[in-house]
Amino acid sequence: MRVEEEIADVFIYLLRPADVLQVDLAAAVDSKLRKNAERYPVELARGRAVKYSELERGN
């Protein structure tokens, strides 16, 4: 099966529970992207596959 079809299947299966649970997917994605940007600053995380607590911070 083509990748596009698989991605569409996942999206379709996601839409139903989001609808039933009244989750605003756009708002949820925006919120998650903002959290990830805080947890994984580009200057520390780019090219690294580590948990945010393992990133070296100057704090």
Residue frames as a rotation matrix with the C-alpha (Angstrom) as fourth column:
MET 1
0.575 0.818 0.000 0.00
0.818 -0.575 0.000 0.00
0.000 0.000 -1.000 0.00
ARG 2
0.007 -0.562 0.827 1.16
0.459 -0.733 -0.502 3.51
0.888 0.383 0.253 -0.66
VAL 3
-0.763 -0.406 -0.502 2.38
0.629 -0.289 -0.722 5.66
0.148 -0.867 0.476 2.20
GLU 4
-0.829 0.480 0.285 -0.31
-0.440 -0.876 0.196 8.25
0.344 0.037 0.938 1.50
GLU 5
0.071 0.900 -0.430 -3.03
-0.252 0.433 0.866 5.65
0.965 0.046 0.257 2.00
GLU 6
-0.117 -0.193 -0.974 -1.56
0.797 0.567 -0.208 4.51
0.592 -0.801 0.088 5.30
ILE 7
-0.961 -0.246 -0.124 -1.31
0.273 -0.796 -0.540 8.09
0.034 -0.553 0.833 6.56
ALA 8
-0.508 0.850 0.139 -4.90
-0.591 -0.462 0.661 8.71
0.626 0.254 0.737 5.49
ASP 9
0.133 0.542 -0.830 -6.02
0.288 0.780 0.555 5.61
0.948 -0.313 -0.052 7.41
VAL 10
-0.517 -0.400 -0.757 -4.29
0.831 -0.021 -0.557 6.82
0.207 -0.916 0.343 10.58
PHE 11
-0.977 0.155 0.144 -5.85
-0.166 -0.983 -0.073 10.26
0.130 -0.096 0.987 10.16
ILE 12
-0.184 0.966 -0.181 -9.32
-0.402 0.094 0.911 8.80
0.897 0.241 0.371 9.68
TYR 13
0.122 0.191 -0.974 -8.94
0.658 0.719 0.224 6.65
0.743 -0.669 -0.038 12.80
LEU 14
-0.788 -0.455 -0.415 -7.79
0.614 -0.529 -0.585 9.74
0.046 -0.716 0.697 14.72
LEU 15
-0.786 0.491 0.375 -10.69
-0.296 -0.832 0.469 11.91
0.543 0.257 0.800 13.61
ARG 16
0.064 0.902 -0.427 -13.39
0.147 0.414 0.898 9.72
0.987 -0.120 -0.106 15.13
PRO 17
0.080 -0.002 -0.997 -12.19
0.975 0.208 0.078 9.74
0.207 -0.978 0.019 18.78
ALA 18
-0.909 -0.401 -0.114 -11.31
0.414 -0.898 -0.147 13.42
-0.044 -0.180 0.983 18.46
ASP 19
-0.554 0.788 0.269 -14.87
-0.261 -0.471 0.843 14.11
0.791 0.397 0.466 17.34
VAL 20
0.258 0.681 -0.686 -16.45
0.462 0.536 0.706 11.96
0.848 -0.499 -0.176 20.04
LEU 21
0.027 -0.357 -0.934 -14.27
0.998 -0.044 0.046 13.51
-0.058 -0.933 0.355 22.75
GLN 22
0.895 0.395 0.208 -14.72
0.430 -0.889 -0.160 17.00
0.122 0.233 -0.965 21.29
VAL 23
0.135 -0.936 -0.326 -10.98
0.568 -0.197 0.799 17.57
-0.812 -0.293 0.505 20.93
ASP 24
0.926 0.026 -0.376 -9.99
-0.249 -0.709 -0.660 20.55
-0.284 0.705 -0.650 18.80
LEU 25
0.649 -0.693 0.314 -7.18
0.729 0.684 0.003 18.90
-0.217 0.227 0.949 16.86
ALA 26
0.373 -0.523 0.766 -5.73
0.417 -0.643 -0.642 22.16
0.829 0.559 -0.022 15.54
ALA 27
0.607 -0.110 0.787 -5.53
-0.629 -0.672 0.391 23.59
0.486 -0.732 -0.477 19.06
ALA 28
0.905 -0.265 0.333 -4.10
-0.052 0.708 0.704 20.35
-0.423 -0.655 0.627 20.44
VAL 29
0.529 -0.736 0.422 -1.38
0.827 0.336 -0.451 20.26
0.190 0.587 0.787 17.77
ASP 30
0.384 -0.363 0.849 -0.53
-0.007 -0.921 -0.390 23.92
0.923 0.143 -0.356 18.29
SER 31
0.785 -0.032 0.619 -0.28
-0.613 -0.188 0.767 23.39
0.092 -0.982 -0.167 22.05
LYS 32
0.836 -0.467 0.286 1.93
0.336 0.850 0.405 20.32
-0.433 -0.242 0.868 21.65
LEU 33
0.438 -0.694 0.571 4.24
0.700 -0.136 -0.702 22.05
0.565 0.707 0.426 19.18
ARG 34
0.484 -0.222 0.846 4.67
-0.422 -0.906 0.004 24.96
0.766 -0.359 -0.533 21.62
LYS 35
0.859 -0.150 0.489 5.47
-0.414 0.359 0.836 22.57
-0.301 -0.921 0.247 24.48
ASN 36
0.713 -0.613 0.341 7.98
0.678 0.727 -0.110 20.69
-0.181 0.310 0.934 22.34
ALA 37
0.442 -0.548 0.710 9.65
0.292 -0.661 -0.691 23.96
0.848 0.513 -0.132 21.31
GLU 38
0.590 -0.198 0.782 10.15
-0.730 -0.545 0.413 24.78
0.345 -0.815 -0.467 24.99
ARG 39
0.810 -0.226 0.541 11.37
-0.205 0.755 0.622 21.30
-0.549 -0.615 0.566 25.90
TYR 40
0.296 -0.675 0.676 13.57
0.797 0.564 0.215 20.84
-0.526 0.476 0.705 22.85
PRO 41
0.590 -0.138 -0.795 15.22
-0.299 -0.953 -0.057 24.16
-0.750 0.271 -0.603 21.93
VAL 42
0.984 -0.161 -0.070 16.70
-0.022 0.281 -0.959 23.93
0.174 0.946 0.273 18.45
GLU 43
0.354 -0.923 0.148 20.15
-0.749 -0.375 -0.546 24.99
0.560 0.082 -0.824 19.61
LEU 44
-0.251 -0.435 0.865 20.28
-0.890 0.456 -0.029 22.07
-0.382 -0.777 -0.501 22.08
ALA 45
0.183 0.505 0.843 18.22
-0.275 0.850 -0.449 19.37
-0.944 -0.150 0.294 20.40
ARG 46
0.675 0.132 -0.726 19.01
-0.730 -0.023 -0.683 19.52
-0.107 0.991 0.080 16.68
GLY 47
0.121 -0.624 -0.772 20.53
-0.641 0.544 -0.541 16.25
0.758 0.560 -0.335 15.52
ARG 48
-0.874 -0.413 0.254 20.09
-0.446 0.478 -0.757 14.57
0.191 -0.775 -0.602 18.90
ALA 49
0.025 0.882 -0.471 17.60
-0.244 0.462 0.853 11.88
0.969 0.093 0.227 19.86
VAL 50
-0.802 -0.294 -0.520 17.54
0.430 0.321 -0.844 12.28
0.415 -0.900 -0.131 23.62
LYS 51
0.238 0.895 -0.376 14.85
0.926 -0.092 0.367 13.02
0.293 -0.436 -0.851 26.15
TYR 52
0.497 0.014 0.868 14.45
0.108 -0.993 -0.046 16.69
0.861 0.116 -0.495 27.03
SER 53
0.977 -0.111 0.182 15.71
-0.198 -0.162 0.967 16.06
-0.078 -0.981 -0.180 30.56
GLU 54
0.476 -0.848 0.233 19.03
0.707 0.527 0.473 14.89
-0.523 -0.061 0.850 29.09
LEU 55
0.501 -0.296 0.813 19.69
0.581 -0.580 -0.570 18.07
0.641 0.758 -0.119 27.12
GLU 56
-0.340 -0.698 -0.631 22.45
0.937 -0.308 -0.164 20.22
-0.080 -0.647 0.758 28.58
ARG 57
0.593 0.579 0.560 21.05
0.560 -0.796 0.230 23.54
0.579 0.178 -0.796 29.61
GLY 58
-0.432 -0.810 0.397 22.83
0.314 -0.548 -0.776 26.58
0.846 -0.210 0.490 30.96
ASN 59
0.397 0.686 0.609 20.29
-0.387 -0.476 0.790 26.94
0.832 -0.549 0.076 33.81
